[in-house]
Every structure is written in C-alpha cells, then in structure tokens.
Amino acid sequence: MISYILRRIAYAFPILIGVNIITFVLFFVVNTPDDMARMQLGMKRVDDAAISKWKEERGYDKPILWNQDAEAIEKITDTIFFQNSVKLFIFDFGRSDSGRDIGYDISQRMWPSLAITVPGLILGLLAYITFGLTLAFFRGSYVDVSGVILCVVMMSISGLFYIIGGQYLIGKFFHLVPISGYDTGFNAIKFTVLPVLVGLVGGIGSSTRWYRTIFLEEMGKDYVRTAKAKGLSETRVLYHHVLMNGLIPILTGVVVILPSLFIGSLIVESFFAIPGLGSYTIDAISAQDFAIVRSMVFLGSVLYIIGLILTDISYTLVDPRVRLN
Amino acid sequence: MTNPIKIINRYIPRLGNFPQLLVCVLLLCTGCDYSPWNNPYPNEDSAKNIYYDSFPERPKHLDPVSSYSANEYVFLGQIYEPPLQYHFLKRPYQLIPLTATELPRARYFNKAGQPLEEDSDPADVYRVKYTISIKPALLYQPHPAFAKNASGKYLYHDLDPQKLENIHALSDFDTVGTRKLLANDYVYQIKRMAHPRVHSPIAGLMRKYILGLDEFAKELSEIEKDDTTSGYIDLNRFELPGARVVDDTTFEITLKQKYPQFIYWLSMSFFAPMPWEADYFYSQEGMTDKNITLDWYPVGTGPFMLSENNPNRRMVLKRNPNFRGEAYPSEGEAGDLESGILEDAGKNMPFIDTAIYSLEKESIPAWNKFLQGYYDTSGIVSDSFDQAVQFNTQGDAELTDEMREKGINLQTAVTTSSYYMGFNMADEVIGGNSERATLLRRAISIAVDYEEYISIFANGRGEPAQGPIPPGIFGNIPGEPGINPYVYEWQGDKAVRRSIEEAKALLVQAGYPNGRNKNTGKQLVLNLDSPAAGPGSKASFDWLRKQYAKLGINLVIRATDYNRFQEKIRKGTAQIFQWGWNADYPDPENFFFLLYGPNAKIDHNGENAANYKNAEFDELFNQMKSMSNSPQRQDVINKMVEILRHDAPWLWGFHPVGFSLHHEWYKNAKPNLMANNTLKYKRIEPRLRTENRTAWNQPIWWPIALVIILLIIMLLPAIISYRRKETESIL
C-alpha cells in the first residue's frame, strides 16, 4: 500500500504543475500586472512610475511564462510563473499583493470555515441518510413518491433562495438567531446555527435522492433477499445489512470531500459574513490579488488529491476485497 | 377526538413524556420576555456606550500616506490628526484648525525673496510658505513603539525574529508608552511621501509643488537600491527644503508655485503626523513576516485608536486615553439651533467609548440588522428603498410609516460628486471641436433624459447637473442663472429639459437628419464602453439605447470588464463612457482639472478621460486655480462653465443625493461630505437602544412547535404503515 500511496503522490506533482499553469494563464488573460497594480494602489492619481515600482517590488515586471531575454535555464526560472510556483510545493505561500503573510491568514481563516462545514457535514449525513433510508424503506408507497417529488422541488430551488429565505424567516421574522456575523469561541455557535441549517435544508433534495438510490440498489441484492428469507425483520435488514453495505459508497464519497472542508463555502460565507477561506478567495479574486488566488487554487488542488488518496485507502478499510497494488 | 399525545405515546413508547414536555416548554416560551436571541453582540455590551456600524469592503491601506479611499478614511480619520479639519456644522464647508493653533496663511515671495500680495500674479510667485503651529502637549495613543525602560532606552527598538517568536499581534507587546506630538512628525510624514516603498498616491502631485520633494524622492530611490536590509531609511537624517522644522511646535512648508488648494490637503490624512519611532518600530526585521506593519496598526493622536483590526470580521475603535479632548461646536449654519444639533455645544468630545464596525458584504443582512436595531445608522440600497422612503405629493422624500413607527430619522444631502457620460474628444465621429461634432454632442445632451434616469435607476436620489461643479462648492450657481441653456430652459420656477425636436434640429445642422449621415444615408452608430455587465445592467443599457434612438442614433453597448475598460480609456479607444468623480476638497479646481488639457488621459495619463482640450479653457483654468474665492473668481468660473457647456465634452449627468437613516438613539447626525473625522461628534443613548432592541427582537417560538407538529403529522402515517408492515402475516 505504501508504494501505491507514494506513486499517487508522485502523480500529483504533474497535476499540480498543470493546475498552476492553467491558473496563471487564466488569471493573466483577464488581469495584467498593470491592472493588479492599479487595483492595489487605488484608482485616483496613480502614475506610471508608481505602477512600475509596485510591479518591480513584487516581481510582476518579469515575463509570465518565458523570459526571452534571459540566458539558458533562466529563460524559465526568471519568470513570474516559476518565481511564484516553486515555493508553493513546500507550502510557502509567500505574501499577498497587499503585503500580508498568506500562510498565517489561511491558518486563521480556516477555523470559521470549519465551524460551518464540519457541523454541516455531520448533521447533513445524519439527516440525509435518515431521509434516504426512510424513502427506500417505503419504496413505491405514497411516502416515497411524495418524498421524491419534494426532493425534486427542493433541488430545483436556488441555494441563494434558501440563504435569503433563512435569514428572513429565522433571523428577521422569528428573531431566533443573528442574521449574519461571527464570533470566536463558544460565542460562534449562535452564528453558525443559521448557515448550517440553511446548508442542511439546501442539500436535502439532491442528497436524499442520492442516498435513496444507493439504499434501493442495496435492497435489491441477493443478500437482502436471503436475510428476509431467513426471517429477519425489515428493521434489522435495513439497519444491520442495507445500511452497513450502503455506507461503502457513502463513506468514499464523504472522505473525498473531507480535506476540502477547509476551503469553506464561497456564497454562504459571503452572505453570513463568516470570515473563512471561502470569502478569502472571493475577496482575492475581486481585489485581483494573484498571490492569494494561486495559493488557494493550489491548496484546493492538494486537498482534493489528498481526498482521492484517502478515498482509495478507505476502500481497503471498509471492503476487505479491495487491495491497493 | 383522539389526543395527539396519546398517539405519539402509542407509537413511540420509548420517548416517554418527552414530547409532552417539549410542547409545554415551547408553548410556555412563547409567553416569556427574553433578551434578544438574535443579538449579534454579547448581551453584557447592550448597556455600554458603543456605536455600531457596518462596512462593506475591507480597507486596503491604513498607512495614512498610502490610503486614498473613503472606506479607509472611516477608520483613519478618527485615529490620525492632520493640522486642519472641516467644521462639522457650517456650510459651505469651512476649514478650521485641528492640531494647528490657527489656519495657516499662505505667504508669497518673488525670486528676490520679497513678499508679495495674496492676489499677485502667479507668474511672479517664486515661493509660497505656510507656517503651521501645532497645539502643545498633544499625546500619541499608547503604543509599544514609544515604550522605554527605566534608563530611557526604547524597549522594542532592537527586535529580531527570535525575539518576535511569541509575538503575533501588536497587543502581544507587554509595555506601551507615549510621547508628545512634535512638529517634526508632520515633516517626517511629508518626507514619507517620497519614500519609494510607501507608494503615496499623491506623491506625483506633491512633487510638482513641494520644494525639493522631487529631488528628495530620487535621492531616496538611489539609497533604496543600495539597501539590502529591512528597508528602514532614517528620514530624519535628510533635509527637505520644502518641509522644515522651526521648533518643537512649528513647521514650515514651502511650495514652488502658487497653489491655493494646497490648504485643503492639510486636512487629509496624507499630512497626518508620523512619529519616527513608529516607522522604525514597524521596519524591524521580522515584523512584516508577522503582519505587524504600519499599514495594519495605525498610531495617531486622534480621539480613537484601532484596538482590533480584523477586516474579515470587524474593526474596533476605542477611545484614546491620551486624547486631549475637544469641545463640540457652539455654532453652525442657520437652522442648526432649531434642529437641536447644537444641544451638546461646548461639551467635551468624543462622546462614545467604542465603535464597532462589522463586515457586511451583502446589503440585505446589513439592512435587516439595522431594522432590528443592531446598527445605529444605515444607507439605503435600491432593494430596500420602497420599504424606507416614499415621495409625498410635493415630490419630497419622506419616511414610510414603518420607519416612523420605529423612530428612524432620514438625512439627505447632495453629494459633492458627479456622475457623467464622457465623450472621447479624440474620437473622429463624436470628438473634436468641429461644428458638426459639437452640435451632435449638444443634441445628445438634450436627448438623454437624466431626470428620467434619476427617477428610474436612482429612486429619485439625484440632482441633474448643469455643469461640472456640484451644489455646495464655490462656483455652482443655483436657480435660473445657473442652468445650462444649451440643454435646459427656465419655465416657471424650474429648469425644464429642451424638447426632443430641438435636439433633432441640432442633429440636422450637424449633418445627421433623423440620425442618418446626410451624405451616405447610413445610420449613425455610436459605441458606449461600459465596465458594467450582466443582467443587472441590462435595464440601464436598454434605457440608454432608447435615449439615443430618440434621435435615430444606434447606440451599441460594448460591455467589458473594468480592466479592459480602463485600458480603453487610457489608450483613447473608447468612444462614449460613463464615469464619476468624488471631490477631494470643496474647490471648483477639483472638478475643472478633469477637463484640463495637460491632464488628458491619452497624452499625459492624467484624469482628463475625455481628452478634452481647449486653449481658452486651459488658460482660464490656470488663472482660476490660483485665485481665492471672490466675485472675480466667480466670473472666471462662469466663463469656463460657458465654454464647457458650449463644447459639451460631457453629458453633465447628475449629482447623487445621499440618503442615510439613523435610529432615534443616535444623536448629532448631520451629513458632512468632506470631513472624515465625524465619529467624535456622535452620541448614543444606550438605554433607549437596549429598550428598543428588546422590544423589537422578542424570539418567536411557535414556528418551531409548528414544524415539530408538522413533522409528527407527516411521520404518523409512515409509522402506522411501518407497524402494519411489521405485523402483517405473509399468508
């Protein structure tokens, strides 16, 4: 298994380099270093000298990918791409274009993101599995049909509607929790209730249908029929056999997103004023802060790759038949 | 009738009495009197003298020499104290001393060093001197940069990365100190404008005026090139002829030419004092790596100090314990006494202890929290306008009943801003000074109905512009004498836009009858470049097309991103564009310079985006900018306005009217669009706020009980069905 994991880690490097190149190209197609300088220095009374100086200080005066004027290997190394990318591989994110230490900011902002995403994931799993199992249990009945219709309706509604509706109903009309904001420590709880609830409700439609499908597939298998033939009750079959076997695809699906929980949610954090990494990324895109954008894209890619490796490992843990070779 | 509790107990016997208890608790809760659950602040803060507000965007810079944005001035204005400030109440806007003992007077000298009169010819003026005396014994806020040990040695001026190992924020330094404000701190800050690593946006402008600043900047650049260390340059070692310390409380600024508007800059944070200790402290090795910089932790003498800088969540200003105190103004403009805004006259400021600004990126949550009493003041976004404001039969804005019942008050003020539509004067079709192009622009000026635009897209919050100068700034003439006769005529008691027939007649004279070229017969196609895109802009684009279509002109909207839009403006490839300008200071020069030839964007990368050039206008501009406000200056301004109206390089657009709301517990609210340091005037009545918050935010529990009951009702048939399925026999 160790050699498999090492091989997967080795495969990750070309993927990360590719992601970096795409990020660079996409970013610099839309924003030139001059645009970035203007954004940082302000829109009023900025002269060319200040822009040149700003670019020079941050290395944005170099060519992006290929330095025609340089000698030998420096044609590649003396570029914005190389200078900014190499350190990422040792997780040195450097400084943002506004001068802040990105690594420190990430370490500070991942906690509010996790405060939303972790409870959201746990409560969501509990709720969606329960709903999915219930619908599967009553398959073909009016409970199942009406449940599926409700799921489709809920899937069709924009996530923004749940956010604004949740804020309006629970925060503004019922006065039960703050509409938006964040605090540290235990005080954060009252601010996380609404975004977690909104995320939970917003995901009911699609997730319940997905889990229902998984459980229905399991319920049609031979071992379920055998268990029933042996005289086991529906409940026992459902909870001891169907649920356990259905957990394999669920587990692998969850493990792959676990590392990404750090990244947070872009829209939810913006609407609920949660100072997490999602809003950090959005702010950086708005401010054309390339240093943060490339760091967050890189981090997202790394976490996704870690998630995929963990998924493979989790397969071997939950299904003894699977071997990593 | 079956008791639902019995049904629950029958089918879920393991739950015992829990459902009954839950329902009873929820029902009881509906009748209880609670402190608000939706309070985003700690309950113990409710009675405190705290001001609550929001900010939509994180500030980029808090270094006073770099900051040039209104959302940064909200904080900086309360911390740093330049020599001058604007009077809080008087209108038109009036400069008064802040740390200065009196308003400095410009003294003019010829090349021989002999004094000249104030109204002397600018060409004769060789040097202008401002001598500024500051009040004695003003103290800086507590700060570790000033901390000294018993032997008088600075405690934190020999830091290195090892010593900073356990330091992550300014508050991690155990000891703080202070010292007196010195004249040298102002001189030091002026020198910082030339610092190559600071990037002051006004450095270019000031290098033109302040004696020796240009040479000083070049000298510092050379020093910086050789410097491979932390980057600290001891500016005290260098002499700057244009900024000189006379004694501990007096300094002198020398300009190379006459520039009466310079005095306004002395009220902006660019000219706030900077103690060398702070500059040195933040420049030490390892500080930047810890994000401890002057751009993040300001140090000033003002009434407040930044105690928490977390722009991702909130910014907290606390009362500066070393602040000297300042008296609330005792006089204002007519009507101020009657309005009650002079009730605090003579009282010591600031009135509030703490100001908490929370980040609210989205307008809807911010608005709802204002209505709940969690923000003391708010603007009005378009989505909420109808909920807050209605227009009476006279056309005046007034609050809706819902707002009045809450005791909310409305303040309106015409801003010192202009939103205009510019024509690129370098363009072959729409630009130039030919009769054809001028008539074409004037026809469009009539056709584009800005009164309608204000009504549809700004909820009536705007005043159609008659020229470049907004109301409230010297040079603007209200009423009939001030209308733009090329676009408006005076009817009864108001300016009325000229008819579309007149515009069409002008178009015929221009050679475009019915919007078609009289020679080729082809329809005239014009292009408007806009950085706005997406469905949100469609309505305004459609409206603009309709305005041009009145003349038979086909307007093509070229929507692009802001970067490309700016690039087009810089290169002069845009044909028509919409833009705005917010006044730096209340002087007509700050608007006329946007049309001054030597500021043309294409040739000089200046602020004249329309690339307008008119020799007569430029000459008058040079004359006007050196004059003090007087009837003679007004005459010159009138001539300049007439030239602009005739040439029509802009559609003058409109001046937005700012609407702001505040709760009844928020006192001393008067819009001041020039002053940045207004927090010290604000007063809060926390007791009234707490009462209202509690009354407005009682938690409503019944929906939770309803949801639970609904869930039970939905589950019951399923449970029944389940039990039936479990107990049914196969045969």
Interface residues (C-beta under 8 A of the other chain):
Chain A: V30 N31 T32 D35 R38 Q40 L41 G42 K44 R45 V46 D47 D48 A49 A50 K53 W54 E57 R95 S98 G99 R100 D101 Y104 D105 R109 T134 F137 F138 S141 V143 I164 Q167 Y168 L169 G171 K172 F173 F174 H175 L176 V177 P178 I179 S180 G181 Y182 D183 N187 K190 F191 S233 E234 T235 S270 F271 F272 A273 P275 S279 Y280 D283 A287 Q288
Chain B: P36 W37 N38 N39 P40 P42 R58 K60 Y68 S69 P196 R197 H199 P201 I202 A203 G204 L205 T288 D289 K290 N291 T293 D295 N310 N312 R313 S358 L359 E360 K361 E362 I364 P365 A366 N368 K369 L371 Q372 Y374 D561 N563 Q566 E567 D584 N605 E607 N697 Q698 P699 I700 W701 P703 I704 P717 A718 S721 Y722 K725 E726
